[in-house]
Amino acid sequence: MAFLSTEVRQYRHQMLLDLMDRERLDAFAFVTTEFFQFTTNFQTDISPWERPIVCVIPRNGEPFVILNELSTNNWRYADEGGRLWVSDASFYAEHPRLNNRMYLVREWPEMLAEKLRAAGLGKARIGTDAGGGPLQKAIALLPEVLLLTKTQELRARRLVKHPEEIALMREIAGLTDWLQERYRENIRPGRLLMELDMMMGVEFAQEAARRFPAQDVQLVDLWSISGPPSAAPHGDGKRSGATLEKGHVMINLIIPRINGVVVENERTWFCGKPDSQQERFFEVALAANEAGIEAAVAGRPVSGIDSAAQAVIEKAGFGDYIMHRTGHGMGLMCHEYPEDMSFNHRPLLENEVYSVEPGLYVYGLGGFRQDDTVVIGATPEVLTRSPKDLKSQTVL
């Protein structure tokens, strides 16, 4: 299934209701783009610092949203496609109208205050994902309303994925594996890295159109870095004109986002036969990746993924070449919660999803990193299945 159904909506909605009961709340008001999508299944086309939005989920009663007029037709398209989980939408204008007058952007607080009163929330305890800003101004107009920021509690509701989300992640991962094979076919000395990545972007667009027609398909990231600059995890900032040369190690990164779900797939390649030093770093990075995956078991510590990978690297004597944690949560965003996996010692939960991407970065030589998207379970499920052994990753 290429999109999330109302079963996912019911799953998420029930989690919010349970949290409202636990925190003695009458409603939630969501004002960030990620939580807005989490609750409505609508990907906003604005920046909320510029054009504020809100989705209000009452404990009793129907949810409603307020959006900028710029989103009017986008919302309508989503509604006609049967994707929306909220039916009550109001819009405000950012330019005065002579006819069919609407609230203006500067009147957003008044508009929300009026909607809250009409929904019977004029004296409510309301939780939110982010306080301050226009939301705080609206609450100031309702002196008997208590606004409570519940960011951490809400983030925890995004950890465990519904089976439909994981099924979609499997489909997306299959697309990234397909694209890794296209990289294998197109790696050659003298190639401009930006040209290679742009060509792979075209391949991605064509295959995504076949697998996910008329869906919300985005490329969050698609790029490669090679040679000594790959010793900087995100490159040296000089990609224009950079070429892939014989003897180079190359790391490529594929991160698509489809219908609000993200997958990450990274591989380390060699353009020509690697030397013994490159081989050694490659094998240790791969062993660390596999150790991290083996530790991605429900009930074990979140930090155990990081410590398992680090132990392999330290044993090899390469600890000084670590520059980042082993991975991060994944879901609506590429870098999801928990963002502190190295220091988070709570037990892993079944159907959480993480990247496992320990890396080694050797100045003057290059970077070495294999990155898989992994579902937590009694046995970890690796969604990204493209080869990552030395023979497969060497293009002669």
N, C-alpha and C positions, 0 to 999 in steps of 0.2 A: 504494500500500500504506500503510495507516494505522498500522502498527506495525512495529517492527524485528524481523527474523527472525534465525534462528541464523546466517545468513551474516554479519551484523554482529558477532555474538558471536565467530565464528571469526576475523574480521578483527581485532578488538580483542585477542583472546586471543593470536593470533600475534605481534602487536606486543609484548605483554608478555613472551612467551617469548623473542623476539629481544633485548629489553632485559635479561632475566635472564641470557642468555648473555653479553651485552656487559659487564654489571656483575658477573658471577660470583655470581649469586644463586640460592638454592634455592627461593625463594617470594617472593610479595608479600602483604602484609597491608594491606587498605584499611579505613580507619576513618572517612572523611568521607562525607557523604551523596551527594555528586556522584560520587566514584569508586566507591562502593558500587553506584550505579545503572549506572555505566559498565560494570561487570564482571558484574552480575547481571540487568540489565534490570528491576529492582524499585525503585520509588520509595518510599523509607522514609517512615513516618508518625510519626516521632519526631525529637527533637533529640539527636544523639549525645553532647553534653556532659552530658545528663541521663540518657539510656539508651544506653549504649555499644553499638556494633555493630562487626562485623568481617566481611570477606570475605577468605579466604585462598586464593590461587591458587598451588599448588605447581608447580615446574618439572616434576616427575613425580608423577602421581597426580591425584585428583579434587579440585576446589575444594570448600570448605565455608563456611558462614556461621553466625554466632551473632547472634541477635536477641532483643529483649525480648519477653516473652509478649504484650504489647499488640499486636504485629504478627502473631500466630499466624494469625488468620483472614484477614487481608489477604494474607499470604503464600500461604495455601491458595487464595484466590480467584485469585491470579495464576498459581499452579501449575495449577489446573483450567482456566484460560484458555489454557494452553500458552505463556505469556509468559516463564517463568523460564529462565535460563541456568545455574542451579546447582540441584542436586537435594538435596544434603546440608545440611539446616538444623537447628540446635539452638536452643532457647529457654531463657532464664533468667527467673526470677520476681522481682517486686519486692514480693511479699508472701509470708509463710510459708504453706505448705500443710500440712494434716494428713495428706493422702494424696497419692500420686503426686508425691512431693517432687522439687523441681528445685533447681539452683543458684540462689542469690539474687543480686541485683544486686551486693552487696558481695563476692560470690565470683566475679565475672566474670573476674578475672585467673587464678584457679585453673582455671576452666572452659576458658579459652583455652589455658593451658599444657598441660592434659591433652589437648586436641584436637591440639595441635601435636606432642606426644609420640606420640600414636596415629598421626599421619600421617607419622611418621619425620622430623620436623623439630625434634627436641629438641637438635640440634647445628648448626642451619642458619644460613646467611646470609640474612636476610630483609629485603627492602626495604619501605618504607612510604610512604604519601602524607603522613603527619603523625605525628611522634614525640610522646612524652610521654603523659600521662594513663594510663588503664587499660591500654593496650597496653604501655607501658613497665613497668608493675607486673607484667604477665604475663611479659614477657621476663626480668624480674629473678628469676623463679622457675626460669628455665632458664639457668643461668650460662654454658653453652657456646654459647648462641645469640647471634649478632651482629645487632643491629637497625640498619639504615642508612636514613636519610631520603633519599628520592629524588624530592622534590616536583617540582623543575623538569624532571627527565627524564620523569616521568610526565605532567606537563602537556603536554609536547611530543607525546605520543601522542594527545592529544585535538584536535590542530590539523586534521589532514586527515580529512575526513568520508568515510564509506562512501557509495557511490551511493544506497543505500536511505535514508540520513539526508537526503541532498539531495533525493531524490524526495519525502520526507515534508515537508521544508521548503517545497517548491513548493506542495504542497497547503495547508499552513498559510498561506502567503503569499496564496494565492488567497482564503482566508477573510478575511484582513485587508483585501484590496482590496475585497471585497464590503462589508465593514463601513464602509470609507471612503465608499462611495457612500451608505450609510444616513446617515452624518453629513451629507453634502451635502443630503440631503432634509430634514433636521431642524434645520439652522442657521437661526435667526431672532432678531431683536432682542428683548430682554427675557427670553430663556430662561435659567433657572437652569442653570449649567454642570454642577452635580452631577446635576440632573434629566436633562439631556441625556446625560451619561455613563452613568447608571443605565439609561436607556431603551436606549442602545446595548448595554449589557451584556445586556439581555433579548433584543435582536435577535441578538447573538452566540450566546447560549445556544441559541436556537431553530435557528439555521442550523448551529451546530456539531453539534447532535443529529442533524440531517439528513445532514451530511457525514461525521461521525465517530461513529456510534452505538456506545454501549457502550465508548468509549475513555476514556483518562485525559486529560480536557480541563481546562485551567486558564487563568485570566486572570492573568498576572503583574502587568500594569498596564493600565489603561484609564482615561484621564483627559484633561481639556482645561484649558488656561489661556488667558485672553484679556485683551486690553487691556494697559495698562501693567504689570500683574503678570507677564505672560509674558516680561518682560525678565529675570526670574529663571528659569533653566532648569528648575527644579522647582517654580516657583510661589512665592507669598509667604506660604503657610501660613494663608491666610484664605479658603479656597474656599467655606465655608458661606455661602450667600446671594449669592455672586458671580454676576453675570449677564453674558450676551453682549449687547453693545450695537452699534448701527449705527456703523460706522467702526472697530470693533475688529479687530485682527489676532488670530487664535486658532491655537494649536498644539495638535494632539491626538496622543495616543500610544496605540498598540495593540500589546501584547506578549502573545500567547498562548503557552502551553507545552502541547504535545500529545504524549503518549507519550515524554516525555523530550527533546523537541526544541523549540527556541525560535526565533521569528521576530519582527522588530521593524519596525514601519511607522509613520512619523510624517509628518504633512503640516501645512503652514501655510495657513490659510484667512483669507478676509476676509468679514466680515459687512457687506455694502454696498461700494460702490466705494472702493478705497484712494486715499489722496492720493499726490502725487508722491514724497514722502519714503518712505512705506511701499512703494511700487512699487520704488523703487531698492534698498532693503534686501532685498526679496523676490527681485529678479532676481539680485543678487549672491550671496545664499545659495543659490539654485538653480544658478547657474553653478558655484559652489564644489562643490556636491554632484555635479554632472555631471563636473567635473574629477577629483574623488576617485575616482569610479567608473571613469573612463578609465584611471586609474593602477593599478587593481586587477588587474594582469596578472602571471601566474606568471613568476618570475625577477626581477621588479623589487623594490626594497626595500619592506618593510612600511611604513616611514616615508614612502615616496613617496606613499601615499594622503593622508596628512596634509599633506605639503608641497605637493602639487598643489592641494589645496583652499585652503590658506593663501595660496598665491601669488595666486590669484584675488582673495581678500579684501584682501590687502595692496595689490594693484595698484589696487583701487577706493578705497583710502584708508580702509578700514574695519577695519584690524588691531586697533585698540583695543577693538573690540566682540566679539572672540573670547574665550570664557570656558572652553573645553574642547577636548580633542583631537577629531579628525574622526570617530573611531569606535572600535570595539573588536571583538575576536573574538566569535563566537557559536557556540552548540552546545547542550550540556546546560543551560547557564545563559544568561541574556541577556547579562551581561558575562562573556565567556569569555576564554581566553588567546589571544593575548598582550594583557595589560592595558597594555603600554607601547608601543603602536604608534607614537607620535610619536618615540620614541628607539630603535626596534628596526630595525636596518638589514640584517638577514638577508634573503635572497630570499623572496618570497612563494611558497607551495607550491600546486600545483593542488588544488582542492577544499577549500581553507580557506574559511571563511565569515566575513564581516565586516559590521558596520553601517558605513554611510557617512553621517554626520550632522553636517556642519559647521554651526555656528549663529552668528547675530549677535544680540546682546542690547543694546538701546538703552534706557537708563533713561528713563522717562517716555513712551516710545512703545510698546515691546513687543519680542517675540522673533520670529525668522525662522529656521526650520529645516526642511529636508526630510531624511528619513531612510529609506534603503533597505537591505535585506538583500541582500548581493552575494556570489556564489560566485567565487572566484579561478580563472582559467583563461587560455588563450591569448587569449580574448576574455571579458571579465567577463560573468557572467550575473546580471542584476538580477531577483531573485525577486519583489519587491514592485512591481507594475506600475500601481497606481492613478495617475491623472493628477496632475501637479504643476506645470503651467504656470499663469500668472497668471489667464487666462480661466477655466480649469477650477476654480481654487481661489477664485474670487470668487462669492459667493452674493448676488444682488441682491434 
